């Protein structure tokens, strides 16, 4: 069987996970969340977070419309987003590069300037890495972080009756990418959202003490809702009319003759946060001043995952971006 016949990226991960040992008294959360959670050797009230992400030219970035600095910034942001989803703070990272021998040295220097810019924004220190040659530019970052035991957020803590909410407008990165691929004019808003997105570490610190489950939106809203449902053993209902969408995304849908929900549900790389929260804790969240948008509700196990469309149709919540799909 070929990988593309298996059912996508997550089916492959599940198959491979069954092969390797993953049990340890020091591992609190292993494969299956935004980051691994490891016991801290010196502080029982704080945990170590570890996440990694790999970006490949032609798959995750395109040198024809992204500057090296933009690629460097985005590489850091997508990793910090995973730490934010766990309720933590980023600390140290290592970066490994695969570079064709013909790559211009200036391109590499400008890439690192992008790394430095984003790392300075979050107080992250680059402590090492590796470089080798290959046929296509590939960037792999492993980021460490820390989180207090009171702020640790997992995908597995959603409860029936919880409100599902997001921290910002969705679909902009995907809409921007589709315009770029089609060589169509792109607005500054959509260009920024795709080429230099900013994760929501700012919101995470206030969300973490109040929410039940949390995940970052990197593979599309549909995928992330299903991850929470799978890990928490619950169902969910999402109301399309309540999902926040920028006017530029709506306009891009008309230009490209695509439904806006395709960008929102399946596009990914918005790097907003999706979270579930008890209705009893909503007032506490409002007091923090964090802007959020309720989009649905967690339901009982076995009730499925559904999208209520703007036309009031109830359809299965399928989709989300998948490599090898």
Secondary structure as UniProt FT lines:
FT   HELIX           3..5
FT   TURN            6..7
FT   HELIX           9..17
FT   TURN            18..19
FT   TURN            25..26
FT   STRAND          27..29
FT   TURN            31..32
FT   STRAND          36..39
FT   TURN            44..45
FT   STRAND          46..57
FT   TURN            58..60
FT   TURN            63..65
FT   HELIX           68..85
FT   TURN            86..87
FT   STRAND          89..99
FT   TURN            101..102
FT   HELIX           105..122
FT   STRAND          125..133
FT   STRAND          138..148
FT   TURN            149..151
FT   HELIX           155..157
FT   TURN            160..161
FT   STRAND          163..166
FT   HELIX           172..181
FT   TURN            182..183
FT   HELIX           188..195
FT   HELIX           201..207
FT   TURN            208..210
FT   STRAND          213..216
FT   HELIX           221..232
FT   STRAND          235..239
FT   HELIX           240..242
FT   HELIX           247..256
FT   HELIX           260..262
FT   HELIX           263..267
FT   STRAND          273..277
FT   HELIX           279..281
FT   HELIX           282..286
FT   TURN            287..289
FT   STRAND          293..299
FT   TURN            301..302
FT   STRAND          305..308
FT   TURN            310..311
FT   STRAND          314..316
FT   TURN            323..324
//
